[in-house]
Amino acid sequence: MPKDRLDVAFRYALSKPNIACTVIGMATHEELQQNLHRAKTFAALSQSEHSEPLSLGKQMAGQWGSHLGPVV
């Protein structure tokens, strides 16, 4: 995930309806602190904001290859 899109990715993951739990990985203490801040200031994505992460996800999935399943 491009670093400049981490905020929208975090918000997207937590904005999905009918999702009870989301696992968001972190590798460093700094990433933990950033995600704590994101959680404390969380605001769900608006309908108009949903298209950006979907488009980016499809683009990235296409680059990763088929081992993660088909891109729909």
C-alpha positions in Angstrom: 0.0 0.0 0.0 1.4 3.4 -0.9 2.2 5.3 2.3 0.1 8.3 1.2 -3.0 6.0 1.0 -2.7 4.4 4.5 -5.2 6.7 6.1 -7.9 6.0 3.5 -7.1 2.2 3.5 -7.5 2.2 7.3 -10.8 4.0 7.1 -12.0 1.8 4.3 -11.3 -1.4 6.2 -13.2 -0.1 9.2 -16.1 1.4 7.1 -17.2 -1.9 5.6 -20.8 -2.9 6.7 -21.3 -6.2 8.5 -17.6 -6.5 9.4 -17.0 -7.4 13.1 -13.2 -7.4 13.1 -10.4 -6.1 10.9 -6.7 -7.2 11.3 -4.4 -4.3 10.4 -0.8 -5.3 10.5 2.0 -3.2 11.9 5.8 -3.8 11.8 7.1 -0.9 13.9 6.2 1.1 17.0 5.8 4.1 14.8 3.1 2.3 12.7 1.4 1.3 16.0 1.3 4.9 17.1 0.0 6.0 13.7 -2.8 3.4 13.7 -3.8 4.3 17.3 -4.2 7.9 16.1 -6.2 6.7 13.1 -8.5 4.7 15.4 -9.0 7.6 17.8 -9.9 10.0 15.0 -11.8 7.5 12.9 -14.5 8.7 10.6 -16.2 6.3 8.2 -15.7 6.8 4.5 -18.4 8.7 2.7 -20.1 7.1 -0.3 -18.0 9.3 -2.7 -14.8 8.3 -0.9 -15.3 4.5 -1.5 -14.3 4.5 -5.1 -10.7 5.5 -4.5 -9.6 2.5 -2.4 -11.6 0.1 -4.6 -9.8 1.4 -7.7 -6.4 1.3 -6.0 -7.0 -2.2 -4.6 -7.9 -3.5 -8.1 -4.7 -1.9 -9.5 -2.5 -3.4 -6.8 -4.1 -6.8 -6.9 -3.4 -6.9 -10.7 0.3 -6.2 -10.0 0.5 -8.9 -7.3 -0.6 -11.7 -9.6 -3.0 -14.6 -9.5 -1.7 -16.3 -6.3 -4.1 -14.1 -4.3 -7.1 -15.0 -6.4 -8.9 -13.3 -9.3 -9.3 -9.5 -9.5 -13.1 -8.8 -9.8 
